[in-house]
Amino acid sequence: MTPHDWYVENRTAFVVRTLELREERLFAEHLPRCDECRREVARLERDLGALPMAAMPVAPRPGLVHHLADAVLNRRVWWRRAAPALAAAAVLMLAIGFGLRERAHQSVLATTLAKRERELSALRDTLSIWRESQRVVQRDIAMGNHKGGLLIFDDPTTHRWNVVMHGLPAAPTDSVYQFWFITRSGMVRSVELRCEANRPAFATLDMPKTPGPVMGAALTIEPAVSHSPEPRGLELAHVQF
Amino acid sequence: MSPPRDPKPSPPPSPPTGPSTPLTVAGQSSLRDRLIARDERALVELIDTATPWLLGLVQGMLQDQDEAEEVVLETFRIAWDRVATLGDQHEELMPWLLRVARNRAIDRLRRRARWRRKTARAEALGAIGPATAPFREPDESAHPGWHVHESVHAALRALPEEQQKVVRLAYFGGLTHSEIAKELAIPMGTVKTRLRLAFDKLRVALAPIGDWVQ
C-alpha cells in the first residue's frame, strides 16, 4: 500500500465530508498537488451533484426571496445606503470645523503678533531716542519695601524730555506723584505721574514756557486736590543739571 | 428585526415545468450567463427557484430556520460574487449552489459540535445548565417531490437499510466517520465500508441525472 492509496480510498469521504477535521485538511493540502485526485474529486462531485435534492424543498416564508435579493444586492435601508455619504459629510463638517477653528486661532495669533510688533516698534523708538540722547539722569527712590527710580533723558530731535518713573507703588490714597521743573524763576508744576500695580509711568514733556533755562527736576507726593504752584508734599527725587 | 412569520406554513412550491425553467441544464446555462453579466433580475430568478431546495437541505441539516436562512443568504452571496469563476469550470449552477450550501451548513454543524463538546465538559464540571435540544436526524422521506427528488429518493431507497442510515447521517446530518460510529455504536471500519458501498451505488444511480428537471 502506497501513501497515495489513502487518498484514493478517501476521495468519496472527502467529497461528502465525512473525514475528520485533521484528515480533511490533509486531503485538502494534497489536492492541489495531485491531478488525478483533483480530477476524480471533480467527477465525484458531479456524479453526486443531485444527492442534495433528496431533501424535501421548503417553501420560504413570505418576503424571504425579496429579503435575500435585497441583502445580496446590498439594497439596504436608507440609512445604511446613506452611511458612506453621511460619513463623508461628517468628515467634511469636521474638516470645516477644524478649518474655522484654525482660522480663528490664526486671527488671534495675527492680532497678538501685531500688538507685539507695535510694542517692539515703540521700544525701538525709545531705544533710538536713548541712543541719541545727550543727557540721561537716573535717581533711585525707596518707598517702604519698594525700590524704584526716576529716569529722565532728553530728546534732541523734538527738544522734549522723556520721563520714566518705575518700581514704585500706586500713590497713597488722595495723593499723586507730581513732577516739577526747576527753573531760574522757581519750581514749575508739570504732570502727574500715575503708577499702577508697579508698572512704570512714562511721560514726554515739552519744556516749560518760562524765561531762562531749565536747571533741574523734582518728584514729589502731593495731595490730589492740591493745585499749589509750589511743592508742599514729600520730595522723592531732586535732580540738578 | 426579522419580518413577521406567517403562522400557517405555506404549501411546498409546485414543481417548475417547461424548458425555460432555470433548473434545466439550458436554463442554468442561460441564467449563469446573465448572472455573469450582473443581471439583477437573473439573481432574483435564481433565488426564487433555488431557495426552496436550499432551505430544504440546510434546514434539514441544521434544524434551525433562522440559521438555515443565514446559510442560504451566504450561499447566494457567494454565487453572486463568484459566478464568473464557475463559468470557467463549466459546472452546473444548481449542484454547485447545493454543494456550497451544504458545506456551509456542515461548517456550522461542526462549530456547533465543538461548542456542544465544550458545553458538555463545562456541564460535567457543573459550570452551566443543560444543553439545547439534541441534534435530530432529518426526515427527508415523507413527501413526494420533483423528478430529481424522486429519482434521488429511489436511489436512496434502493440501498440496504444500514447503508441508508449511514448516508443520512453522513450526508444530511453532516457527521464524520467517528461521529457516525458513535451514533450507531458500530466500529468505524464498518461505517467507512458502508459509506463506500453506498456512495459507489449512488454514484452509479445518480450520474445519469444530468438534465435535472426535465
Interface residues (C-beta under 8 A of the other chain):
Chain A: E9 T12 A13 V16 R17 T18 L19 E20 L21 L44 E45 R46 D47 L48 G49 A50 L51 P52 M53 A54 A55 M56 P57 V58 A59 P60 R61 P62 G63 L64 V65 H67 L68 A69 A71 V72 L73
Chain B: P3 R5 D6 P9 S10 P11 P12 P13 E40 L43 V44 I47 D48 T51 P52 W53 L55 G56 L57 Q59 G60 Q65 E69 V72 L73 F76 R77 W80 E91 E92 M94 P95 W96 L98 R99 A101 R102 N103 I106 R110 P138 E140 A142 H143 G145 W146 V148 H149 S151 V152 H153 L156 A170 Y171 F172 G174 L175 T176 H177 S178 I180 K192 L195 R196 F199 D200 L202 R203 L206 A207 I209 W212
